[in-house]
Amino acid sequence: MMLERIFFIIVTLITIYLAFKYYKKVFLAINLGKGAFPSDHKKARRLQMLRIAFGQKKMFKRWIPGVLHFFIYTAFLFTQIELLEMIIDGVAGTHRILRQLLGPIYLLVVGSIEVLSVLALIGTSIFLIRRNILNLSRFHKPEMKGWPFRDANLILLGEILLISGLFMMNGSEVILDAEAPFFPFSTYFGPICFAGLSDGTLHILHSAGWWLHMLVVYGFILYLPFSKHLHILFAFPNTYYAPLAPASEMENMPEIADEVKSMLGLIEDSGEMSEDIPEFGVKDIFDLPKTTLLAAYTCTECGRCTDQCPANITGKKLSPRKIMMDIRDRADQVATNILHGQYLHDQEESKPLSQRYDDGKSLHDFISAEEIFACTTCMACVEACPVLIRPLQPILELRRYHILTLAAGPNDWLPMFTSLENNGAVWQMSESRLAWTQD
């Protein structure tokens, strides 16, 4: 047993080291964005997080997957208690140490975990069927080909292994230990599955179940930074930092807003002209807020946004899900290059990374003009997202860069811009829009 404890401690330390390394890159990528995370209205933000992340409020707009997801979610929360116990037992060489500390409450906890694990197993199996047999269209969009589709299946299969290890451990323990806790399922099915096996075999099965559960958990921890399932952790901060303002409220550009106010006489024109030509909108991830990059890493790739997008439904190239996936991929690419010391053309650390880093690419190499100009700003994607991601915000900023910085845009938009500049209206008019005020 001492050798097993030493091996477990070594595996745990290796997992902690690698997790620190992998998550460090994720946090670096998120912090490549501009600005700071909001610190206002803390009470409102906490309530928002409780409703959306903990309460799963928006998941139940589609009640069948909402209920199934709730089974998996609650099982995930409750099993953290047993996971903590297993880690303590593995390091200290004890067995079910929390049983001594919690007393009768412990039986309620382990019983609840078994019931929730069975429900989670049902939910996981149905989700596998929906993805691979029913072939729901939103799981088979172009951006889901290859790795994204395999990623979801790997996690679901991992959850089945996780639950299998738990039942293997509990089922063999029921036969081996007369004082084993009462398990709602293992107490009955353990003797059926493992009847007639020797004590030595049962000990091997118990140890194998314990190790299977722990190794899958550690595998999850190391796998999450590369997976869409990072939302398991990031859904909570993302819903906390998500905007409190109505989704339909668009942010003004200060330079443009001040110019319009000056033209309308609402503020006094200073008359000073800057020699620097400002850049509007977003060229690369450095121009996006940190909250948007956090949202990109929080994206569950569920496809509800794309499923509701009228542009996508009518066959246009735009997919709000792909926009968020592309932002995450670009942020991950830049963070990886920076950690390897690549494309840093200025080593002066006092300068921001946006001025020091240049790999000859930008976010526009991932997201095409055709995609962003297909958006109708209808807010359907924002309303559909279960974790309060707003794909519209980066779409608007990318579009502003095309139109205001590059002076580019769809040809059929040009008459509108010309009329707006000449007449102050989007319609072509033979006289000034304000001509009627002269009568």
Secondary structure, DSSP 8 states (H G I E B T S, - for coil): -HHHHHHHHHHHHHHHHHHHHHHHHHHHHHTTSBS----S-HHHHHHHHIIIIIS-GGGGGSHHHHHHHHHHHHHHHHHHHHHHHHHHHHHHT-SSHHHHHHTHHHHHHHHHHHHHHHHHHHHHHHHHHHHHTS--GGGSSGGGTTHHHHHHHHHHHHHHHHHHHHHHHHHHHHHH-TT----TTHHHHHHHHHTT--HHHHHHHHHHHHHHHHHHHHHHHHHGGGSGGGHHHHHHHHHHHS--S-TT-----HHHHHHHHHHTTSS-------SS----S-SSGGGSBHHHHHHHHH-----HHHHH-HHHHTT-S--HHHHHHHHHHHHHHHHHHHHTT-SB----TTS-HHHHB--S--GGGTS-HHHHTT-----HHHHH-TT---THHHHHHHHHIIIIIS----GGGHHHHHHHHHHSSSS--SS-TTGGGG-
